[in-house]
Amino acid sequence: MLQLPDLRISDSTSLTLDVVACVGVIGTIIWVYLRSSDSRLPLPPSPPTWRLRGHFLPPRDPFLTVARWIDEYGPLITIRLGMQNIVIIGRHKAAMDIMEKQGRMLADRPRLVAAGEILSRGLSLGFCHAGDRLRRLRRALHTHLQPKSADAYEPLQISQARTLILNILDDPSNFQNHAITYAASTILEIAYGKTSPTSATDPEVREARHIMSRFRTVLRPGAYWVDSIPWLKYLPWYALDLKDEYKRSTRLYTDQLNRVKLQMRNEDIGPSFSKYILENGHLYNLTEMEMAYLSGAFFGAGTETTATAICTVLMAAAHFPEEQAKIQAELDAVIGRERAPTFADKPSLPRLEAFISEGLRWRPLSPFGVPHRTTEDVIWENYCIPAGTTVIGNHWAISRDPEVYPEPEAFKPQRWIDDQGRLRDDLTFFVYGFGRRVCPGQHVANRSVFINSLLILWAFQLSLDPTKPQDDMGFARTFMPNVPCAIEFQARVPEVKLRRMMQNYPGAG
């Protein structure tokens, strides 16, 4: 019988090895933690922690913990998660100087093993590393999402917004589902040319939103050990749930693309992004799987972001009735109640646009932010962020910058209006991200949020339902339509008249 060697060692040798191992681990941590570039400038300051795994971020509202650190330690901080340094930006000027002005050096994504490699196999645009694939994907998207293309979707958005008004009249308590229906219907037609009625409960919509929910969970810092210990992904039994989710999302996206492909063979169909990319994918050197995931990016991310933004503005209106009244006074002065407003009224409604901007600052869509990765050393004031560092612009902390947004916890749409009553062009908030990784669908999303906010605030008086629980942080915490936000809608135009006006509204066809 084969004898295994005797691996026993003395107690003293064991103790020596333990000490050496411990010193090695501590030394590595200190090296990573204190590492700086050849510039000899330090990393931004770090809150103290004695945890071996680094700083603790609670699973609920981690952005609030980060915001407290920003208030205490400065506009940039460094935190450690496992062996990784993460620099978090929490003030407006630093975000502009670093994320915008030096955006070329932050166009990359860090290695996101759980979300980017296991859950999406490198096919998701949001997690794609800087390089050839990212350029090809964004160039293809640009054909349908640039501002001039976004203008062409306004008739579709008007038609779907009209349907949203009718849905609220029929069932006001389900306004969150109605917002999802609006967003899904609009995105499905843009992405896949689908013109048949869509609702929030359709299987394909539920699947797409489930996928987005999983991404949100997986991206939470510390959610999966594999992001700190990458070799875990090679264990066949590790993260089976993520591997199943990859199959699930791939099936959804390929089914949708194949449906368009079949329609193109059998009938003359209208325009859509999927049709365009199937006909012209060779111009961008895209594989069919890349096409499927790129169209899916429209579908999943576009639906969730748009619906949440619309509901956030409505929640703000219900929470701040005095500010809602000012907007409705503007609407009555510009439009009156004898006709329904359209996109053509936008230049005359600066207070409405200011209200929307304040609503999305007050409760940001992505409060924690999305990670970037530096490809070169980034110098800011007396700090250096070394190449290869993960950098996150924390939307919540930036939105609370008192130097840019005085009384940041107050809801003040007036802050976006200048002395002449016009929208300020010197005040911004990073609703859709930063620099070269800004959301490519922002122009379409902005138009959707505007036309729905316009129509709903013109048609209804919004108020909170005092008999039901309310959570004004709910859209950052809970997946729609389960956000604790109950709104009552009282028609500002007689219901019969309002229905007739919607039936004759542009795009009512």
Buried (B, 14 or more C-beta within 10 A) or exposed (E): EEEEEEEEEEEEEEEEEEEEEEEEEEEEBEEBBEEBBEEEBBBBEBBEEEEEEBBEBEEEBBBBBBBEBBEEBBBBBBBBBBBBBBBBBBBBBBBBBBBBEBBEBBBBBBBBBBBBBBBBBEBBBBBBBBEEBBEBBBEBBEBBBEEEBBEEBBEBBBBBBBBBBBBBBEEBBBBBBBBBBBBBBBBBBBBBBBEEEBBBEBEBBBBBBBBBBBBBBBBBBBBBBBBBEEEBBEEEEBBEEBBEBBEBBBEBBBEBBEBBBEBBEEEEBEEBBBBBBBEEBEEBEBEBBBBBBBBBBBBBBBBBBBBBBBBBBBBBBBBBEEBBEBBBEBBEEBBEBEEBBBBEBBEBBBBBBBBBBBBBBBBBBBBBBBBBBBBBBBBBEEBBBBBBBBBBBBBBBBBBBEEBBEEBEEBBBEBBBEEEEEBBEEBBBBBBBBBBBBBBBBBBBBBBBBBBBBBBBBBBBBBBBEEEEBEBBBBBEEBBBEBEBBBBBEBBBEEEEBBEBBEEBBBEE
